Amino acid sequence: AIHNFTRIATDFHKRLEKIDITDALAVRIVNDQLMLLERSFIHPMGLPGRPFYRHIIYAPSAHNKYAGESFPGIYDALFDIANAADERNAWQEVKEQIAVASFTVQASAGTLL
């Protein structure tokens, strides 16, 4: 998913460098793509235990209020393994969060095509 996203984002950046900024429609199309890209990282159910934080790529840390985390669902799930009552369920949560992040990144790439 990351490799595919990187390839598509690189192609998008190359197209962006060639855009005629005097062409209002072309600028609007690119702007809409960027807006949809950002929105595509929003998970409707939010992060586990923190439904008010819905961004899959970054959010404030659940364990350090002064820091943010990249891929917070995965980070929190990994962090919580040590304190989990059932380690098997905790690892299942890690797998689910990796799947959510992978799917989201893969789907987000489509907004840049």
Gaussian input, Z-matrix of N, CA and C with variables (Angstrom, degrees):
# hf/3-21g

backbone

0 1
 N
 C     1     B1
 C     2     B2     1     A1
 N     3     B3     2     A2     1     D1
 C     4     B4     3     A3     2     D2
 C     5     B5     4     A4     3     D3
 N     6     B6     5     A5     4     D4
 C     7     B7     6     A6     5     D5
 C     8     B8     7     A7     6     D6
 N     9     B9     8     A8     7     D7
 C    10    B10     9     A9     8     D8
 C    11    B11    10    A10     9     D9
 N    12    B12    11    A11    10    D10
 C    13    B13    12    A12    11    D11
 C    14    B14    13    A13    12    D12
 N    15    B15    14    A14    13    D13
 C    16    B16    15    A15    14    D14
 C    17    B17    16    A16    15    D15
 N    18    B18    17    A17    16    D16
 C    19    B19    18    A18    17    D17
 C    20    B20    19    A19    18    D18
 N    21    B21    20    A20    19    D19
 C    22    B22    21    A21    20    D20
 C    23    B23    22    A22    21    D21
 N    24    B24    23    A23    22    D22
 C    25    B25    24    A24    23    D23
 C    26    B26    25    A25    24    D24
 N    27    B27    26    A26    25    D25
 C    28    B28    27    A27    26    D26
 C    29    B29    28    A28    27    D27
 N    30    B30    29    A29    28    D28
 C    31    B31    30    A30    29    D29
 C    32    B32    31    A31    30    D30
 N    33    B33    32    A32    31    D31
 C    34    B34    33    A33    32    D32
 C    35    B35    34    A34    33    D33
 N    36    B36    35    A35    34    D34
 C    37    B37    36    A36    35    D35
 C    38    B38    37    A37    36    D36
 N    39    B39    38    A38    37    D37
 C    40    B40    39    A39    38    D38
 C    41    B41    40    A40    39    D39
 N    42    B42    41    A41    40    D40
 C    43    B43    42    A42    41    D41
 C    44    B44    43    A43    42    D42
 N    45    B45    44    A44    43    D43
 C    46    B46    45    A45    44    D44
 C    47    B47    46    A46    45    D45
 N    48    B48    47    A47    46    D46
 C    49    B49    48    A48    47    D47
 C    50    B50    49    A49    48    D48
 N    51    B51    50    A50    49    D49
 C    52    B52    51    A51    50    D50
 C    53    B53    52    A52    51    D51
 N    54    B54    53    A53    52    D52
 C    55    B55    54    A54    53    D53
 C    56    B56    55    A55    54    D54
 N    57    B57    56    A56    55    D55
 C    58    B58    57    A57    56    D56
 C    59    B59    58    A58    57    D57
 N    60    B60    59    A59    58    D58
 C    61    B61    60    A60    59    D59
 C    62    B62    61    A61    60    D60
 N    63    B63    62    A62    61    D61
 C    64    B64    63    A63    62    D62
 C    65    B65    64    A64    63    D63
 N    66    B66    65    A65    64    D64
 C    67    B67    66    A66    65    D65
 C    68    B68    67    A67    66    D66
 N    69    B69    68    A68    67    D67
 C    70    B70    69    A69    68    D68
 C    71    B71    70    A70    69    D69
 N    72    B72    71    A71    70    D70
 C    73    B73    72    A72    71    D71
 C    74    B74    73    A73    72    D72
 N    75    B75    74    A74    73    D73
 C    76    B76    75    A75    74    D74
 C    77    B77    76    A76    75    D75
 N    78    B78    77    A77    76    D76
 C    79    B79    78    A78    77    D77
 C    80    B80    79    A79    78    D78
 N    81    B81    80    A80    79    D79
 C    82    B82    81    A81    80    D80
 C    83    B83    82    A82    81    D81
 N    84    B84    83    A83    82    D82
 C    85    B85    84    A84    83    D83
 C    86    B86    85    A85    84    D84
 N    87    B87    86    A86    85    D85
 C    88    B88    87    A87    86    D86
 C    89    B89    88    A88    87    D87
 N    90    B90    89    A89    88    D88
 C    91    B91    90    A90    89    D89
 C    92    B92    91    A91    90    D90
 N    93    B93    92    A92    91    D91
 C    94    B94    93    A93    92    D92
 C    95    B95    94    A94    93    D93
 N    96    B96    95    A95    94    D94
 C    97    B97    96    A96    95    D95
 C    98    B98    97    A97    96    D96
 N    99    B99    98    A98    97    D97
 C   100   B100    99    A99    98    D98
 C   101   B101   100   A100    99    D99
 N   102   B102   101   A101   100   D100
 C   103   B103   102   A102   101   D101
 C   104   B104   103   A103   102   D102
 N   105   B105   104   A104   103   D103
 C   106   B106   105   A105   104   D104
 C   107   B107   106   A106   105   D105
 N   108   B108   107   A107   106   D106
 C   109   B109   108   A108   107   D107
 C   110   B110   109   A109   108   D108
 N   111   B111   110   A110   109   D109
 C   112   B112   111   A111   110   D110
 C   113   B113   112   A112   111   D111
 N   114   B114   113   A113   112   D112
 C   115   B115   114   A114   113   D113
 C   116   B116   115   A115   114   D114
 N   117   B117   116   A116   115   D115
 C   118   B118   117   A117   116   D116
 C   119   B119   118   A118   117   D117
 N   120   B120   119   A119   118   D118
 C   121   B121   120   A120   119   D119
 C   122   B122   121   A121   120   D120
 N   123   B123   122   A122   121   D121
 C   124   B124   123   A123   122   D122
 C   125   B125   124   A124   123   D123
 N   126   B126   125   A125   124   D124
 C   127   B127   126   A126   125   D125
 C   128   B128   127   A127   126   D126
 N   129   B129   128   A128   127   D127
 C   130   B130   129   A129   128   D128
 C   131   B131   130   A130   129   D129
 N   132   B132   131   A131   130   D130
 C   133   B133   132   A132   131   D131
 C   134   B134   133   A133   132   D132
 N   135   B135   134   A134   133   D133
 C   136   B136   135   A135   134   D134
 C   137   B137   136   A136   135   D135
 N   138   B138   137   A137   136   D136
 C   139   B139   138   A138   137   D137
 C   140   B140   139   A139   138   D138
 N   141   B141   140   A140   139   D139
 C   142   B142   141   A141   140   D140
 C   143   B143   142   A142   141   D141
 N   144   B144   143   A143   142   D142
 C   145   B145   144   A144   143   D143
 C   146   B146   145   A145   144   D144
 N   147   B147   146   A146   145   D145
 C   148   B148   147   A147   146   D146
 C   149   B149   148   A148   147   D147
 N   150   B150   149   A149   148   D148
 C   151   B151   150   A150   149   D149
 C   152   B152   151   A151   150   D150
 N   153   B153   152   A152   151   D151
 C   154   B154   153   A153   152   D152
 C   155   B155   154   A154   153   D153
 N   156   B156   155   A155   154   D154
 C   157   B157   156   A156   155   D155
 C   158   B158   157   A157   156   D156
 N   159   B159   158   A158   157   D157
 C   160   B160   159   A159   158   D158
 C   161   B161   160   A160   159   D159
 N   162   B162   161   A161   160   D160
 C   163   B163   162   A162   161   D161
 C   164   B164   163   A163   162   D162
 N   165   B165   164   A164   163   D163
 C   166   B166   165   A165   164   D164
 C   167   B167   166   A166   165   D165
 N   168   B168   167   A167   166   D166
 C   169   B169   168   A168   167   D167
 C   170   B170   169   A169   168   D168
 N   171   B171   170   A170   169   D169
 C   172   B172   171   A171   170   D170
 C   173   B173   172   A172   171   D171
 N   174   B174   173   A173   172   D172
 C   175   B175   174   A174   173   D173
 C   176   B176   175   A175   174   D174
 N   177   B177   176   A176   175   D175
 C   178   B178   177   A177   176   D176
 C   179   B179   178   A178   177   D177
 N   180   B180   179   A179   178   D178
 C   181   B181   180   A180   179   D179
 C   182   B182   181   A181   180   D180
 N   183   B183   182   A182   181   D181
 C   184   B184   183   A183   182   D182
 C   185   B185   184   A184   183   D183
 N   186   B186   185   A185   184   D184
 C   187   B187   186   A186   185   D185
 C   188   B188   187   A187   186   D186
 N   189   B189   188   A188   187   D187
 C   190   B190   189   A189   188   D188
 C   191   B191   190   A190   189   D189
 N   192   B192   191   A191   190   D190
 C   193   B193   192   A192   191   D191
 C   194   B194   193   A193   192   D192
 N   195   B195   194   A194   193   D193
 C   196   B196   195   A195   194   D194
 C   197   B197   196   A196   195   D195
 N   198   B198   197   A197   196   D196
 C   199   B199   198   A198   197   D197
 C   200   B200   199   A199   198   D198
 N   201   B201   200   A200   199   D199
 C   202   B202   201   A201   200   D200
 C   203   B203   202   A202   201   D201
 N   204   B204   203   A203   202   D202
 C   205   B205   204   A204   203   D203
 C   206   B206   205   A205   204   D204
 N   207   B207   206   A206   205   D205
 C   208   B208   207   A207   206   D206
 C   209   B209   208   A208   207   D207
 N   210   B210   209   A209   208   D208
 C   211   B211   210   A210   209   D209
 C   212   B212   211   A211   210   D210
 N   213   B213   212   A212   211   D211
 C   214   B214   213   A213   212   D212
 C   215   B215   214   A214   213   D213
 N   216   B216   215   A215   214   D214
 C   217   B217   216   A216   215   D215
 C   218   B218   217   A217   216   D216
 N   219   B219   218   A218   217   D217
 C   220   B220   219   A219   218   D218
 C   221   B221   220   A220   219   D219
 N   222   B222   221   A221   220   D220
 C   223   B223   222   A222   221   D221
 C   224   B224   223   A223   222   D222
 N   225   B225   224   A224   223   D223
 C   226   B226   225   A225   224   D224
 C   227   B227   226   A226   225   D225
 N   228   B228   227   A227   226   D226
 C   229   B229   228   A228   227   D227
 C   230   B230   229   A229   228   D228
 N   231   B231   230   A230   229   D229
 C   232   B232   231   A231   230   D230
 C   233   B233   232   A232   231   D231
 N   234   B234   233   A233   232   D232
 C   235   B235   234   A234   233   D233
 C   236   B236   235   A235   234   D234
 N   237   B237   236   A236   235   D235
 C   238   B238   237   A237   236   D236
 C   239   B239   238   A238   237   D237
 N   240   B240   239   A239   238   D238
 C   241   B241   240   A240   239   D239
 C   242   B242   241   A241   240   D240
 N   243   B243   242   A242   241   D241
 C   244   B244   243   A243   242   D242
 C   245   B245   244   A244   243   D243
 N   246   B246   245   A245   244   D244
 C   247   B247   246   A246   245   D245
 C   248   B248   247   A247   246   D246
 N   249   B249   248   A248   247   D247
 C   250   B250   249   A249   248   D248
 C   251   B251   250   A250   249   D249
 N   252   B252   251   A251   250   D250
 C   253   B253   252   A252   251   D251
 C   254   B254   253   A253   252   D252
 N   255   B255   254   A254   253   D253
 C   256   B256   255   A255   254   D254
 C   257   B257   256   A256   255   D255
 N   258   B258   257   A257   256   D256
 C   259   B259   258   A258   257   D257
 C   260   B260   259   A259   258   D258
 N   261   B261   260   A260   259   D259
 C   262   B262   261   A261   260   D260
 C   263   B263   262   A262   261   D261
 N   264   B264   263   A263   262   D262
 C   265   B265   264   A264   263   D263
 C   266   B266   265   A265   264   D264
 N   267   B267   266   A266   265   D265
 C   268   B268   267   A267   266   D266
 C   269   B269   268   A268   267   D267
 N   270   B270   269   A269   268   D268
 C   271   B271   270   A270   269   D269
 C   272   B272   271   A271   270   D270
 N   273   B273   272   A272   271   D271
 C   274   B274   273   A273   272   D272
 C   275   B275   274   A274   273   D273
 N   276   B276   275   A275   274   D274
 C   277   B277   276   A276   275   D275
 C   278   B278   277   A277   276   D276
 N   279   B279   278   A278   277   D277
 C   280   B280   279   A279   278   D278
 C   281   B281   280   A280   279   D279
 N   282   B282   281   A281   280   D280
 C   283   B283   282   A282   281   D281
 C   284   B284   283   A283   282   D282
 N   285   B285   284   A284   283   D283
 C   286   B286   285   A285   284   D284
 C   287   B287   286   A286   285   D285
 N   288   B288   287   A287   286   D286
 C   289   B289   288   A288   287   D287
 C   290   B290   289   A289   288   D288
 N   291   B291   290   A290   289   D289
 C   292   B292   291   A291   290   D290
 C   293   B293   292   A292   291   D291
 N   294   B294   293   A293   292   D292
 C   295   B295   294   A294   293   D293
 C   296   B296   295   A295   294   D294
 N   297   B297   296   A296   295   D295
 C   298   B298   297   A297   296   D296
 C   299   B299   298   A298   297   D297
 N   300   B300   299   A299   298   D298
 C   301   B301   300   A300   299   D299
 C   302   B302   301   A301   300   D300
 N   303   B303   302   A302   301   D301
 C   304   B304   303   A303   302   D302
 C   305   B305   304   A304   303   D303
 N   306   B306   305   A305   304   D304
 C   307   B307   306   A306   305   D305
 C   308   B308   307   A307   306   D306
 N   309   B309   308   A308   307   D307
 C   310   B310   309   A309   308   D308
 C   311   B311   310   A310   309   D309
 N   312   B312   311   A311   310   D310
 C   313   B313   312   A312   311   D311
 C   314   B314   313   A313   312   D312
 N   315   B315   314   A314   313   D313
 C   316   B316   315   A315   314   D314
 C   317   B317   316   A316   315   D315
 N   318   B318   317   A317   316   D316
 C   319   B319   318   A318   317   D317
 C   320   B320   319   A319   318   D318
 N   321   B321   320   A320   319   D319
 C   322   B322   321   A321   320   D320
 C   323   B323   322   A322   321   D321
 N   324   B324   323   A323   322   D322
 C   325   B325   324   A324   323   D323
 C   326   B326   325   A325   324   D324
 N   327   B327   326   A326   325   D325
 C   328   B328   327   A327   326   D326
 C   329   B329   328   A328   327   D327
 N   330   B330   329   A329   328   D328
 C   331   B331   330   A330   329   D329
 C   332   B332   331   A331   330   D330
 N   333   B333   332   A332   331   D331
 C   334   B334   333   A333   332   D332
 C   335   B335   334   A334   333   D333
 N   336   B336   335   A335   334   D334
 C   337   B337   336   A336   335   D335
 C   338   B338   337   A337   336   D336

   B1=1.4474
   B2=1.5389
   B3=1.3209
   B4=1.4678
   B5=1.5332
   B6=1.3215
   B7=1.4694
   B8=1.5261
   B9=1.3215
   B10=1.4616
   B11=1.5342
   B12=1.3281
   B13=1.4618
   B14=1.5265
   B15=1.3210
   B16=1.4621
   B17=1.5233
   B18=1.3144
   B19=1.4686
   B20=1.5308
   B21=1.3290
   B22=1.4655
   B23=1.5287
   B24=1.3351
   B25=1.4679
   B26=1.5276
   B27=1.3195
   B28=1.4639
   B29=1.5298
   B30=1.3228
   B31=1.4736
   B32=1.5316
   B33=1.3325
   B34=1.4632
   B35=1.5268
   B36=1.3209
   B37=1.4649
   B38=1.5310
   B39=1.3170
   B40=1.4639
   B41=1.5344
   B42=1.3457
   B43=1.4742
   B44=1.5207
   B45=1.3098
   B46=1.4625
   B47=1.5280
   B48=1.3172
   B49=1.4657
   B50=1.5268
   B51=1.3305
   B52=1.4617
   B53=1.5292
   B54=1.3040
   B55=1.4694
   B56=1.5284
   B57=1.3147
   B58=1.4668
   B59=1.5294
   B60=1.3254
   B61=1.4685
   B62=1.5300
   B63=1.3119
   B64=1.4708
   B65=1.5272
   B66=1.3163
   B67=1.4599
   B68=1.5310
   B69=1.3342
   B70=1.4677
   B71=1.5310
   B72=1.3032
   B73=1.4663
   B74=1.5231
   B75=1.3261
   B76=1.4675
   B77=1.5306
   B78=1.3274
   B79=1.4701
   B80=1.5242
   B81=1.3112
   B82=1.4640
   B83=1.5312
   B84=1.3201
   B85=1.4623
   B86=1.5294
   B87=1.3181
   B88=1.4644
   B89=1.5281
   B90=1.3150
   B91=1.4574
   B92=1.5313
   B93=1.3215
   B94=1.4686
   B95=1.5218
   B96=1.3281
   B97=1.4639
   B98=1.5275
   B99=1.3244
   B100=1.4646
   B101=1.5298
   B102=1.3193
   B103=1.4556
   B104=1.5337
   B105=1.3236
   B106=1.4545
   B107=1.5254
   B108=1.3230
   B109=1.4632
   B110=1.5257
   B111=1.3103
   B112=1.4630
   B113=1.5284
   B114=1.2960
   B115=1.4694
   B116=1.5211
   B117=1.3262
   B118=1.4609
   B119=1.5263
   B120=1.3083
   B121=1.4674
   B122=1.5279
   B123=1.3168
   B124=1.4628
   B125=1.5272
   B126=1.3175
   B127=1.4710
   B128=1.5281
   B129=1.3195
   B130=1.4697
   B131=1.5285
   B132=1.3255
   B133=1.4666
   B134=1.5283
   B135=1.3114
   B136=1.4591
   B137=1.5131
   B138=1.3161
   B139=1.4641
   B140=1.5277
   B141=1.3190
   B142=1.4698
   B143=1.5304
   B144=1.3062
   B145=1.4592
   B146=1.5166
   B147=1.3282
   B148=1.4676
   B149=1.5238
   B150=1.3207
   B151=1.4730
   B152=1.5245
   B153=1.3208
   B154=1.4687
   B155=1.5179
   B156=1.3427
   B157=1.4659
   B158=1.5175
   B159=1.3335
   B160=1.4523
   B161=1.5255
   B162=1.3193
   B163=1.4637
   B164=1.5274
   B165=1.3233
   B166=1.4613
   B167=1.5319
   B168=1.3140
   B169=1.4633
   B170=1.5222
   B171=1.3176
   B172=1.4668
   B173=1.5217
   B174=1.3155
   B175=1.4723
   B176=1.5262
   B177=1.3219
   B178=1.4661
   B179=1.5249
   B180=1.3007
   B181=1.4564
   B182=1.5238
   B183=1.3115
   B184=1.4700
   B185=1.5242
   B186=1.3315
   B187=1.4624
   B188=1.5279
   B189=1.3258
   B190=1.4522
   B191=1.5305
   B192=1.3001
   B193=1.4650
   B194=1.5290
   B195=1.3209
   B196=1.4573
   B197=1.5164
   B198=1.3251
   B199=1.4595
   B200=1.5230
   B201=1.2931
   B202=1.4521
   B203=1.5186
   B204=1.3052
   B205=1.4560
   B206=1.5192
   B207=1.3182
   B208=1.4547
   B209=1.5196
   B210=1.3055
   B211=1.4586
   B212=1.5298
   B213=1.3319
   B214=1.4613
   B215=1.5284
   B216=1.3231
   B217=1.4607
   B218=1.5155
   B219=1.3269
   B220=1.4655
   B221=1.5248
   B222=1.3187
   B223=1.4743
   B224=1.5293
   B225=1.3196
   B226=1.4646
   B227=1.5191
   B228=1.3353
   B229=1.4657
   B230=1.5328
   B231=1.3230
   B232=1.4739
   B233=1.5285
   B234=1.3092
   B235=1.4640
   B236=1.5308
   B237=1.3270
   B238=1.4648
   B239=1.5272
   B240=1.3174
   B241=1.4680
   B242=1.5212
   B243=1.3211
   B244=1.4696
   B245=1.5263
   B246=1.3214
   B247=1.4652
   B248=1.5265
   B249=1.3210
   B250=1.4596
   B251=1.5270
   B252=1.3219
   B253=1.4683
   B254=1.5243
   B255=1.3213
   B256=1.4599
   B257=1.5271
   B258=1.3216
   B259=1.4574
   B260=1.5313
   B261=1.3192
   B262=1.4700
   B263=1.5355
   B264=1.3221
   B265=1.4676
   B266=1.5210
   B267=1.3253
   B268=1.4601
   B269=1.5291
   B270=1.3268
   B271=1.4666
   B272=1.5236
   B273=1.3169
   B274=1.4653
   B275=1.5266
   B276=1.3293
   B277=1.4682
   B278=1.5279
   B279=1.3331
   B280=1.4663
   B281=1.5255
   B282=1.3323
   B283=1.4714
   B284=1.5243
   B285=1.3235
   B286=1.4670
   B287=1.5231
   B288=1.3163
   B289=1.4643
   B290=1.5281
   B291=1.3242
   B292=1.4646
   B293=1.5295
   B294=1.3206
   B295=1.4685
   B296=1.5219
   B297=1.3216
   B298=1.4695
   B299=1.5306
   B300=1.3246
   B301=1.4682
   B302=1.5250
   B303=1.3214
   B304=1.4606
   B305=1.5224
   B306=1.3205
   B307=1.4615
   B308=1.5259
   B309=1.3088
   B310=1.4765
   B311=1.5313
   B312=1.3230
   B313=1.4664
   B314=1.5247
   B315=1.3227
   B316=1.4717
   B317=1.5297
   B318=1.3201
   B319=1.4585
   B320=1.5293
   B321=1.3079
   B322=1.4698
   B323=1.5193
   B324=1.3038
   B325=1.4616
   B326=1.5259
   B327=1.3140
   B328=1.4544
   B329=1.5196
   B330=1.3095
   B331=1.4647
   B332=1.5225
   B333=1.3223
   B334=1.4650
   B335=1.5213
   B336=1.3138
   B337=1.4808
   B338=1.5107
   A1=110.71
   A2=115.95
   A3=119.69
   A4=110.32
   A5=116.25
   A6=119.80
   A7=110.32
   A8=116.62
   A9=121.38
   A10=110.50
   A11=117.14
   A12=120.93
   A13=110.45
   A14=116.84
   A15=121.03
   A16=110.98
   A17=116.68
   A18=120.97
   A19=111.02
   A20=116.14
   A21=120.20
   A22=110.96
   A23=117.57
   A24=121.12
   A25=110.68
   A26=117.35
   A27=120.98
   A28=110.36
   A29=116.09
   A30=119.93
   A31=110.85
   A32=116.43
   A33=120.75
   A34=110.19
   A35=116.91
   A36=120.91
   A37=110.81
   A38=116.72
   A39=119.87
   A40=110.92
   A41=116.24
   A42=119.74
   A43=110.48
   A44=116.53
   A45=121.50
   A46=111.47
   A47=116.46
   A48=120.07
   A49=112.14
   A50=116.90
   A51=120.99
   A52=113.16
   A53=118.08
   A54=120.77
   A55=110.86
   A56=114.83
   A57=121.62
   A58=107.04
   A59=116.84
   A60=119.76
   A61=112.88
   A62=117.12
   A63=119.12
   A64=111.20
   A65=117.30
   A66=122.38
   A67=107.99
   A68=115.47
   A69=120.61
   A70=112.14
   A71=118.03
   A72=120.48
   A73=111.21
   A74=116.52
   A75=120.26
   A76=110.93
   A77=115.99
   A78=120.69
   A79=109.75
   A80=116.92
   A81=121.06
   A82=111.32
   A83=117.04
   A84=121.40
   A85=110.46
   A86=116.20
   A87=120.39
   A88=110.34
   A89=116.93
   A90=120.81
   A91=110.97
   A92=115.74
   A93=119.96
   A94=111.33
   A95=116.75
   A96=119.57
   A97=111.15
   A98=116.76
   A99=120.02
   A100=111.48
   A101=116.42
   A102=120.37
   A103=110.45
   A104=116.81
   A105=120.52
   A106=111.58
   A107=117.12
   A108=120.65
   A109=110.10
   A110=116.75
   A111=120.32
   A112=110.82
   A113=116.92
   A114=120.36
   A115=112.14
   A116=117.17
   A117=120.22
   A118=112.53
   A119=117.24
   A120=121.06
   A121=113.09
   A122=116.89
   A123=121.46
   A124=109.03
   A125=116.50
   A126=121.72
   A127=108.50
   A128=118.54
   A129=120.15
   A130=114.07
   A131=117.79
   A132=120.97
   A133=112.64
   A134=116.91
   A135=120.40
   A136=112.15
   A137=115.17
   A138=121.02
   A139=109.94
   A140=118.07
   A141=120.35
   A142=111.43
   A143=115.35
   A144=120.44
   A145=114.54
   A146=116.46
   A147=121.31
   A148=109.32
   A149=117.93
   A150=120.34
   A151=114.37
   A152=117.35
   A153=120.79
   A154=111.57
   A155=118.57
   A156=122.58
   A157=106.52
   A158=116.33
   A159=119.59
   A160=114.40
   A161=118.69
   A162=121.07
   A163=109.45
   A164=116.53
   A165=122.26
   A166=112.02
   A167=117.81
   A168=121.44
   A169=112.99
   A170=118.38
   A171=119.08
   A172=110.67
   A173=114.07
   A174=121.86
   A175=107.05
   A176=117.05
   A177=118.65
   A178=110.30
   A179=115.95
   A180=120.98
   A181=110.50
   A182=116.40
   A183=120.98
   A184=110.40
   A185=116.76
   A186=120.97
   A187=113.54
   A188=116.89
   A189=121.44
   A190=106.72
   A191=116.77
   A192=121.33
   A193=113.79
   A194=117.29
   A195=120.70
   A196=113.27
   A197=116.70
   A198=119.73
   A199=110.69
   A200=115.17
   A201=120.96
   A202=108.58
   A203=116.03
   A204=120.45
   A205=109.97
   A206=115.20
   A207=121.00
   A208=107.41
   A209=116.57
   A210=123.01
   A211=110.26
   A212=116.47
   A213=121.49
   A214=114.55
   A215=118.30
   A216=119.81
   A217=111.21
   A218=116.56
   A219=121.54
   A220=109.62
   A221=116.44
   A222=120.64
   A223=110.85
   A224=116.95
   A225=120.13
   A226=111.38
   A227=116.75
   A228=119.99
   A229=110.71
   A230=116.92
   A231=119.99
   A232=111.02
   A233=115.99
   A234=120.72
   A235=111.13
   A236=116.45
   A237=121.32
   A238=114.01
   A239=118.97
   A240=121.02
   A241=111.34
   A242=117.36
   A243=120.99
   A244=112.52
   A245=117.80
   A246=121.39
   A247=113.39
   A248=116.97
   A249=120.35
   A250=111.42
   A251=116.14
   A252=121.28
   A253=109.99
   A254=116.55
   A255=121.88
   A256=108.04
   A257=116.11
   A258=120.64
   A259=111.63
   A260=116.98
   A261=120.33
   A262=110.80
   A263=116.89
   A264=120.58
   A265=111.28
   A266=116.01
   A267=119.89
   A268=110.80
   A269=117.36
   A270=120.05
   A271=111.03
   A272=117.19
   A273=120.29
   A274=110.30
   A275=116.27
   A276=120.53
   A277=110.78
   A278=117.38
   A279=120.92
   A280=109.28
   A281=116.85
   A282=120.76
   A283=111.25
   A284=116.84
   A285=120.13
   A286=111.39
   A287=116.92
   A288=119.97
   A289=111.62
   A290=117.03
   A291=120.09
   A292=109.42
   A293=116.94
   A294=120.84
   A295=111.11
   A296=117.20
   A297=121.21
   A298=109.93
   A299=116.88
   A300=120.44
   A301=110.65
   A302=117.45
   A303=121.04
   A304=111.26
   A305=116.98
   A306=121.04
   A307=110.62
   A308=116.10
   A309=120.42
   A310=111.02
   A311=116.85
   A312=120.56
   A313=109.96
   A314=116.94
   A315=120.82
   A316=110.53
   A317=117.05
   A318=121.22
   A319=111.30
   A320=117.00
   A321=121.35
   A322=112.04
   A323=116.62
   A324=120.17
   A325=110.99
   A326=116.43
   A327=120.44
   A328=113.86
   A329=117.94
   A330=119.52
   A331=112.36
   A332=117.09
   A333=120.79
   A334=113.56
   A335=116.19
   A336=119.02
   A337=111.62
   D1=-44.53
   D2=-178.70
   D3=-66.13
   D4=-42.76
   D5=179.44
   D6=-61.16
   D7=-45.91
   D8=179.42
   D9=-62.13
   D10=-45.41
   D11=179.40
   D12=-61.05
   D13=-43.62
   D14=-179.38
   D15=-61.47
   D16=-43.55
   D17=179.31
   D18=-62.42
   D19=-47.28
   D20=-178.74
   D21=-67.19
   D22=-39.65
   D23=178.59
   D24=-65.10
   D25=-37.04
   D26=177.47
   D27=-64.57
   D28=-44.04
   D29=177.04
   D30=-62.28
   D31=-42.40
   D32=178.22
   D33=-60.33
   D34=-43.14
   D35=-179.53
   D36=-62.75
   D37=-39.38
   D38=177.56
   D39=-63.29
   D40=-41.73
   D41=176.81
   D42=-65.35
   D43=-37.22
   D44=-178.97
   D45=-63.81
   D46=-37.50
   D47=179.64
   D48=-66.15
   D49=-23.77
   D50=-177.04
   D51=-97.41
   D52=-0.08
   D53=-175.23
   D54=-69.02
   D55=142.43
   D56=175.77
   D57=-86.09
   D58=106.28
   D59=-175.47
   D60=-70.64
   D61=-7.37
   D62=174.75
   D63=-86.72
   D64=-10.12
   D65=178.27
   D66=-89.88
   D67=101.03
   D68=-174.71
   D69=-59.85
   D70=-37.11
   D71=-179.27
   D72=-67.44
   D73=-43.01
   D74=179.05
   D75=-62.95
   D76=-41.67
   D77=178.28
   D78=-64.70
   D79=-41.17
   D80=179.61
   D81=-63.55
   D82=-40.80
   D83=179.24
   D84=-61.53
   D85=-46.28
   D86=179.42
   D87=-64.81
   D88=-42.99
   D89=178.84
   D90=-60.15
   D91=-43.60
   D92=178.47
   D93=-62.90
   D94=-40.24
   D95=177.91
   D96=-61.86
   D97=-43.49
   D98=179.58
   D99=-66.00
   D100=-37.88
   D101=177.77
   D102=-65.11
   D103=-43.80
   D104=178.40
   D105=-66.43
   D106=-35.07
   D107=176.76
   D108=-59.05
   D109=-50.18
   D110=-179.25
   D111=-62.06
   D112=-42.72
   D113=179.60
   D114=-65.37
   D115=-29.51
   D116=-177.71
   D117=-67.38
   D118=-16.97
   D119=178.22
   D120=-87.24
   D121=2.18
   D122=179.90
   D123=-90.85
   D124=123.57
   D125=178.31
   D126=-94.53
   D127=124.59
   D128=-174.87
   D129=-61.26
   D130=-27.97
   D131=-178.92
   D132=-89.63
   D133=-10.64
   D134=-179.12
   D135=77.90
   D136=-176.71
   D137=178.66
   D138=-79.49
   D139=150.29
   D140=179.51
   D141=-56.72
   D142=126.13
   D143=179.53
   D144=78.30
   D145=-6.80
   D146=-179.24
   D147=-141.61
   D148=66.85
   D149=-173.92
   D150=-64.39
   D151=-16.34
   D152=179.23
   D153=-77.58
   D154=-15.51
   D155=172.17
   D156=-101.80
   D157=115.70
   D158=-171.83
   D159=-117.82
   D160=-1.58
   D161=-178.04
   D162=-82.45
   D163=125.87
   D164=-176.39
   D165=-74.15
   D166=-29.55
   D167=-173.58
   D168=-88.22
   D169=-37.68
   D170=179.27
   D171=-148.22
   D172=148.11
   D173=177.56
   D174=-165.87
   D175=161.77
   D176=174.20
   D177=-59.79
   D178=145.75
   D179=179.80
   D180=-66.91
   D181=140.21
   D182=175.29
   D183=-77.93
   D184=-14.66
   D185=-174.20
   D186=-112.62
   D187=-11.47
   D188=179.72
   D189=-144.83
   D190=101.63
   D191=-173.41
   D192=-66.29
   D193=-10.76
   D194=-179.86
   D195=-96.98
   D196=-1.60
   D197=-175.39
   D198=-127.63
   D199=156.95
   D200=172.77
   D201=-104.76
   D202=165.29
   D203=179.55
   D204=-129.29
   D205=143.59
   D206=169.52
   D207=-86.73
   D208=139.44
   D209=-175.24
   D210=47.44
   D211=62.71
   D212=-172.71
   D213=-61.79
   D214=-31.52
   D215=178.40
   D216=-62.96
   D217=-44.14
   D218=178.71
   D219=-67.68
   D220=-46.84
   D221=-178.68
   D222=-58.43
   D223=-49.03
   D224=-178.37
   D225=-63.30
   D226=-40.98
   D227=179.84
   D228=-63.30
   D229=-42.05
   D230=178.05
   D231=-66.52
   D232=-42.16
   D233=-179.31
   D234=-62.08
   D235=-36.76
   D236=-174.79
   D237=-79.05
   D238=-9.11
   D239=-179.11
   D240=-59.42
   D241=-42.39
   D242=-176.39
   D243=-60.81
   D244=-30.64
   D245=-177.13
   D246=-104.07
   D247=7.42
   D248=-175.68
   D249=-75.36
   D250=139.83
   D251=175.25
   D252=-70.06
   D253=-35.81
   D254=-179.95
   D255=-123.06
   D256=102.54
   D257=-175.62
   D258=-63.51
   D259=-32.66
   D260=179.60
   D261=-63.49
   D262=-43.99
   D263=177.11
   D264=-66.12
   D265=-35.40
   D266=178.91
   D267=-64.12
   D268=-41.76
   D269=177.58
   D270=-68.54
   D271=-32.45
   D272=175.76
   D273=-62.85
   D274=-39.32
   D275=177.07
   D276=-63.60
   D277=-39.43
   D278=176.96
   D279=-59.77
   D280=-47.27
   D281=179.69
   D282=-60.35
   D283=-41.68
   D284=179.47
   D285=-64.27
   D286=-40.94
   D287=-179.41
   D288=-69.34
   D289=-34.64
   D290=175.22
   D291=-65.67
   D292=-41.04
   D293=178.67
   D294=-63.60
   D295=-43.38
   D296=178.58
   D297=-60.98
   D298=-47.24
   D299=-178.76
   D300=-64.87
   D301=-43.68
   D302=-179.40
   D303=-63.32
   D304=-46.33
   D305=178.59
   D306=-61.19
   D307=-44.03
   D308=-177.61
   D309=-63.36
   D310=-45.22
   D311=179.66
   D312=-63.56
   D313=-43.47
   D314=179.57
   D315=-62.39
   D316=-47.00
   D317=-179.29
   D318=-66.56
   D319=-35.96
   D320=-179.16
   D321=-63.93
   D322=-31.93
   D323=179.43
   D324=-58.37
   D325=-32.27
   D326=-178.98
   D327=-64.03
   D328=-22.11
   D329=179.18
   D330=-72.10
   D331=-16.19
   D332=-177.09
   D333=-98.35
   D334=0.23
   D335=-179.42
   D336=-77.80

